[in-house]
Amino acid sequence: MSCAAGAVQIGGVMVGAPLVLGAMRRVRARMEGREGAGITQPWRDLRKQLSKQSITPEGTTVVFAAAPAVLAGTSLLIAAIAPLVATGSPLDGAADLFAVVGLLFLGTVASTLAGLDTGTAFGGMGASRETVIAALVEPTILLSVFALSIPAGSSNLGALVANTLDHPDRVASLAGVLAAAALVIVIIAETGRLPVDNPSTHLELTMVHEAMVLEYAGPRLALVEWAGAMRLTVLLALLSNLFLPWGIAGAAPTALGVGVGLAALVVKVAVLAVLLAGAEVFLAKLRLFRVPELLAGSFLLALLAVTAANFFTPRG
């Protein structure tokens, strides 16, 4: 049944990621007084892109062609190994904190190299900005989750979730609160949401992620957008399960447990997506030179979380 849980995780992320994006756009539109498109609009956009012809800019290499597949593959691999529906999966041994962060960074590097490979001014600009952000985001993710791994005594994500289930009081501890705050900020930065980046803008001087994918079209653009939605969904799911894992199936899941775990995951991700979309209505995009200050603040929160976990975790 653990194999079934892994398949449910992958299938749920693949199918549900565009719906999460659509729900966020819908909520934001309604809060801004607009009707907005339905939550299935991202799926219709993907279908339209898949019917178009791919374009390969002159002078690009295999890096440009392979980047969308690498970005999508790393997101799916995280969905396969992370404890989203159940804590025990066939790849649970690989669900290590450092492996997951490495996969996230691999996807970021692939998109950055693709932006540089085009040789355009906007591609290089977006890649340089993304590199600056990633240099602060990845260490913060490591420190934040490491603060949770200190009381658990393991860097395995399944063990962290199981430890939170056994000791729910640790979620409200100083280390837990600081780690949660740091993770929220870096997830916003990692997925290119406001106030770090505006995913709906095409103003060249303010773009970060969009500047790196301007040259994509057709199926490759569809894969890039799908991968971005899957990354957002996976990170929101991980955030919810690390701090509010109730409903997730155990290491030996049953069919009922997998169903309950999937339902709980859908509810938690939907709530986080709605909260994030609602907050974006009241946020303005930061100036580029203020973004490192925000991310440095999140790194400081993560460092304080590690310090608090070391001092206040019961020994023995």
C-alpha positions in Angstrom: 0.0 0.0 0.0 3.0 2.3 0.4 3.5 2.1 -3.4 -0.1 3.2 -3.8 0.4 6.1 -1.4 3.4 7.2 -3.5 1.4 6.9 -6.7 -1.4 9.0 -5.1 1.1 11.7 -4.1 2.5 12.0 -7.6 -0.9 11.8 -9.3 -2.4 14.3 -6.9 0.4 16.8 -7.4 0.2 16.4 -11.2 -3.5 16.9 -11.4 -4.0 19.3 -8.5 -1.2 21.7 -9.1 -2.9 23.7 -11.9 -6.1 23.7 -9.9 -4.2 25.3 -6.9 -2.9 28.0 -9.2 -6.4 28.5 -10.6 -7.9 28.8 -7.2 -5.3 31.4 -6.1 -6.0 33.5 -9.2 -9.7 33.2 -8.6 -9.5 34.3 -5.0 -7.3 37.2 -5.9 -9.6 38.3 -8.7 -12.7 38.2 -6.4 -10.9 40.1 -3.7 -9.9 42.8 -6.2 -13.5 43.1 -7.4 -13.1 41.2 -10.7 -14.9 38.1 -11.9 -11.8 36.3 -12.9 -11.4 33.0 -14.7 -12.5 29.6 -13.2 -10.1 27.4 -11.3 -9.7 25.1 -14.2 -8.4 27.9 -16.5 -4.7 26.9 -16.0 -5.6 23.4 -17.3 -7.2 25.0 -20.4 -4.1 27.2 -20.8 -1.8 24.1 -20.7 -4.0 22.3 -23.3 -3.7 25.3 -25.6 0.0 25.5 -25.2 0.4 21.8 -25.9 -1.4 22.3 -29.2 1.1 25.0 -30.4 4.5 24.6 -32.0 7.7 24.7 -30.0 10.2 27.4 -30.8 13.9 26.9 -30.4 15.9 30.2 -30.4 18.9 30.3 -32.7 22.1 29.6 -31.0 20.7 27.7 -28.0 22.0 24.4 -26.8 20.6 21.3 -25.2 20.4 23.2 -21.9 17.5 25.2 -23.2 15.6 22.2 -24.4 16.3 20.1 -21.3 15.5 22.7 -18.6 11.7 22.3 -18.6 12.0 18.5 -18.2 14.6 18.9 -15.4 12.4 21.4 -13.6 9.3 19.2 -13.9 11.2 16.0 -13.0 12.7 17.5 -9.8 9.2 18.6 -8.7 7.7 15.2 -9.4 10.6 13.5 -7.6 10.1 15.6 -4.5 6.3 14.7 -4.7 7.3 11.0 -4.8 9.6 11.0 -1.8 8.2 13.6 0.5 5.6 12.7 3.2 2.5 14.3 1.6 -0.2 11.6 2.0 1.7 9.0 4.1 4.9 9.1 6.1 6.1 5.8 4.6 6.8 5.7 0.8 8.9 3.3 -1.2 11.5 6.1 -1.5 11.2 7.2 2.2 15.0 6.6 2.7 15.7 9.2 0.1 13.3 11.8 1.7 16.2 13.5 3.4 16.3 17.2 4.1 19.5 17.7 2.1 18.2 15.6 -0.9 15.0 17.6 -1.1 16.8 20.9 -0.9 19.3 19.7 -3.5 16.4 18.8 -5.9 14.9 22.2 -5.4 18.2 23.8 -6.2 18.8 21.6 -9.2 15.5 22.8 -10.7 16.5 26.4 -10.0 19.9 25.9 -11.7 18.3 24.4 -14.7 15.9 27.3 -15.3 18.8 29.8 -14.6 21.1 28.1 -17.2 18.2 28.1 -19.7 17.8 31.8 -19.2 21.5 32.3 -19.8 21.5 29.9 -22.8 19.2 32.2 -24.8 21.8 34.9 -24.8 19.2 37.6 -24.5 19.4 40.6 -22.2 16.2 39.7 -20.3 17.3 36.1 -19.9 20.6 37.0 -18.4 18.9 39.6 -16.2 16.4 37.2 -14.9 19.0 34.5 -14.3 21.2 36.8 -12.3 18.3 37.9 -10.1 17.2 34.3 -9.6 20.8 33.4 -8.5 20.8 36.1 -5.9 17.5 35.0 -4.5 18.5 31.3 -4.6 21.7 32.0 -2.8 19.7 33.1 0.2 16.6 30.9 -0.1 18.3 27.4 -0.2 20.4 27.9 3.0 17.3 29.2 4.8 15.2 26.2 3.9 18.0 24.0 5.2 18.3 25.8 8.5 14.5 26.0 9.0 13.9 22.3 8.6 17.1 21.5 10.5 15.6 23.3 13.5 12.8 20.8 13.3 15.2 17.9 12.9 17.1 18.6 16.1 14.3 17.5 18.5 13.4 14.7 16.1 17.0 13.4 15.9 16.8 12.8 12.2 16.9 14.8 8.9 14.4 12.4 7.3 11.2 14.3 6.4 9.0 11.3 7.3 10.7 11.2 10.7 10.1 14.9 11.3 6.4 14.5 10.5 6.1 11.5 12.8 7.8 13.4 15.5 5.4 16.3 15.2 2.5 13.8 15.4 4.0 12.3 18.6 4.8 15.7 20.2 2.3 18.2 18.8 3.3 20.8 21.5 6.6 21.3 19.7 4.8 23.1 16.9 4.0 25.9 19.2 7.5 26.1 20.6 9.8 29.1 20.0 11.9 27.1 17.5 8.8 25.9 15.6 7.3 29.4 15.3 10.5 30.9 14.1 11.1 28.0 11.6 7.6 28.3 10.3 7.9 32.1 9.7 11.2 31.6 7.9 9.8 28.9 5.7 6.8 30.9 4.7 9.1 33.7 3.5 11.4 31.5 1.5 8.6 29.5 0.0 7.1 32.8 -1.3 10.6 33.7 -2.7 11.2 30.2 -4.2 7.9 30.1 -6.0 8.1 33.7 -7.3 5.1 35.2 -5.4 4.5 38.7 -4.1 6.3 40.6 -2.6 9.4 39.0 -4.0 8.2 38.6 -7.6 4.9 39.2 -9.4 3.9 36.1 -11.5 1.3 38.0 -13.4 3.5 40.8 -14.7 5.3 41.1 -18.0 7.0 44.4 -17.2 10.6 43.7 -18.2 12.3 45.7 -15.5 10.6 43.9 -12.6 10.5 40.3 -13.9 12.6 37.6 -12.3 11.2 34.1 -13.2 9.3 35.3 -16.2 12.4 36.9 -17.7 14.0 33.4 -17.9 11.1 31.8 -19.8 10.3 34.5 -22.3 11.8 32.4 -25.2 9.7 29.3 -24.4 6.6 28.5 -26.4 4.2 25.6 -27.0 4.8 22.3 -25.1 8.0 23.5 -23.5 6.2 26.6 -22.1 3.4 24.3 -20.9 5.9 22.1 -19.1 7.6 25.1 -17.5 4.3 26.5 -16.2 3.1 23.0 -15.0 6.4 22.5 -13.2 6.1 25.9 -11.5 2.6 25.0 -10.3 3.8 21.6 -9.0 6.7 23.2 -7.1 4.3 25.6 -5.4 1.9 22.8 -4.5 4.6 20.5 -3.2 6.1 23.3 -1.0 2.7 24.3 0.4 2.0 20.6 1.1 5.4 20.2 2.9 4.8 23.3 4.9 1.4 22.1 6.1 2.6 18.6 6.9 5.8 19.7 8.8 3.8 21.8 11.1 0.2 20.5 10.9 0.5 16.8 9.9 -2.8 15.6 11.3 -4.7 13.4 8.9 -1.6 12.0 7.2 -1.4 8.2 6.9 1.3 6.3 8.8 4.3 4.3 7.7 2.1 1.3 6.9 -0.9 3.0 5.3 -4.2 1.3 4.5 -6.5 2.2 1.7 -8.7 4.2 4.0 -5.6 5.9 5.5 -4.4 7.0 2.1 -7.8 8.4 1.2 -8.0 10.3 4.5 -4.5 11.5 4.0 -5.2 12.8 0.5 -8.4 14.5 1.6 -6.5 16.2 4.5 -3.7 17.3 2.2 -6.2 18.8 -0.3 -7.9 20.8 2.5 -4.6 22.0 4.0 -3.1 23.1 0.7 -6.3 24.8 -0.4 -6.4 26.8 2.9 -2.7 27.8 2.5 -3.3 28.8 -1.1 -6.3 30.9 -0.3 -4.4 32.6 2.5 -1.4 33.3 0.3 -3.6 34.7 -2.5 -5.5 36.9 -0.1 -2.3 38.3 1.4 -1.0 39.1 -2.1 -3.9 41.5 -2.7 -2.5 43.7 0.1 1.2 43.4 -0.9 3.2 45.4 -3.3 6.3 44.1 -5.1 9.5 45.0 -3.3 12.2 46.8 -5.1 14.9 44.3 -6.2 17.5 45.7 -3.8 15.1 45.2 -0.9 14.5 41.5 -1.6 17.9 40.4 -0.1 17.0 42.3 3.1 13.8 40.3 3.4 15.5 37.0 2.7 18.4 37.9 5.1 15.7 38.5 7.7 14.2 35.0 7.0 17.7 33.5 7.3 18.1 35.2 10.7 14.8 33.7 11.8 15.9 30.3 10.7 19.2 30.7 12.6 17.4 31.8 15.7 15.1 28.7 15.3 18.2 26.4 15.3 19.6 28.2 18.3 16.3 27.9 20.2 16.0 24.2 19.3 19.5 23.5 20.6 18.9 25.3 23.9 15.3 24.3 24.6 15.0 20.7 23.3 14.8 18.2 26.1 17.8 15.9 26.2 17.7 12.1 26.6 
